[in-house]
Amino acid sequence: LATVDAEGGTEMAPPLRAAADQLAKATGDRTIVLITDGQVSNEDEILRLIGPQLSGVRVFTLGIDLAVNAAFLRRLADLGGGRSE
């Protein structure tokens, strides 16, 4: 990770959708752990699109950085019955 140079916003919807699709096929505990700053420009759209796919999937979010979008990460975790830190 020391060599990663991140730029731009976070594209969160496609990977969340892919994770939810994969977990829909799984049995047993289904959990997503998301580590991010949560800096997205379309948070309402993400919650609207991904929310229905999270039925039965627990979502835990961990905000990192100095400017974490804590409100969005809490809302996302709440959709999946998880926690946000």
C-alpha positions in Angstrom: 0.0 0.0 0.0 2.9 2.3 0.5 3.3 2.6 -3.2 -0.3 3.3 -4.0 -1.1 6.8 -5.2 -4.8 7.4 -5.0 -6.4 10.2 -6.9 -10.0 11.3 -7.5 -13.3 10.2 -6.0 -14.4 6.8 -4.8 -16.3 4.6 -7.3 -18.2 2.7 -4.7 -21.4 1.5 -6.5 -19.9 -1.1 -8.9 -17.8 -2.9 -6.3 -20.6 -2.9 -3.7 -23.0 -4.3 -6.3 -20.5 -7.0 -7.3 -20.0 -8.0 -3.6 -23.8 -8.1 -3.0 -24.3 -10.2 -6.1 -21.6 -12.7 -5.1 -23.0 -12.9 -1.5 -26.5 -13.4 -2.8 -25.3 -16.9 -4.0 -23.6 -17.7 -0.7 -24.9 -19.5 2.3 -24.2 -18.9 5.9 -22.9 -15.5 7.2 -22.8 -12.9 4.5 -20.8 -9.8 5.4 -19.2 -6.9 3.6 -16.4 -5.0 5.3 -15.8 -1.6 3.6 -12.7 0.5 4.4 -13.0 3.9 2.8 -13.1 7.6 3.3 -16.6 7.5 1.9 -16.0 10.5 -0.3 -18.6 10.0 -3.0 -20.7 12.5 -4.9 -23.7 10.2 -5.4 -24.4 8.8 -1.9 -28.2 8.9 -2.2 -28.0 7.0 -5.5 -25.7 4.4 -4.0 -28.0 3.8 -1.1 -31.1 3.6 -3.3 -29.4 1.2 -5.8 -27.5 -1.0 -3.4 -30.0 -1.0 -0.4 -32.3 -3.7 -1.8 -29.4 -6.0 -2.6 -28.2 -5.9 1.0 -31.1 -7.9 2.3 -29.5 -10.5 4.6 -26.0 -9.1 4.1 -24.3 -7.4 7.1 -22.3 -4.3 6.2 -19.5 -2.9 8.4 -17.8 0.3 7.4 -14.5 1.7 8.6 -13.8 5.3 7.7 -10.2 6.3 7.2 -8.7 9.7 6.5 -9.1 13.1 8.0 -12.3 14.0 6.0 -14.5 10.9 6.4 -18.1 11.0 5.2 -19.3 9.5 8.5 -23.0 10.1 7.9 -22.9 8.2 4.6 -20.9 5.3 6.1 -23.4 5.1 9.0 -26.3 5.0 6.6 -24.7 2.3 4.5 -23.9 0.2 7.6 -27.5 0.7 8.9 -28.9 -0.7 5.6 -27.0 -4.0 6.3 -27.5 -4.1 10.0 -23.9 -3.6 10.7 -21.8 -0.9 12.4 -19.7 2.0 11.3 -16.5 3.3 12.9 
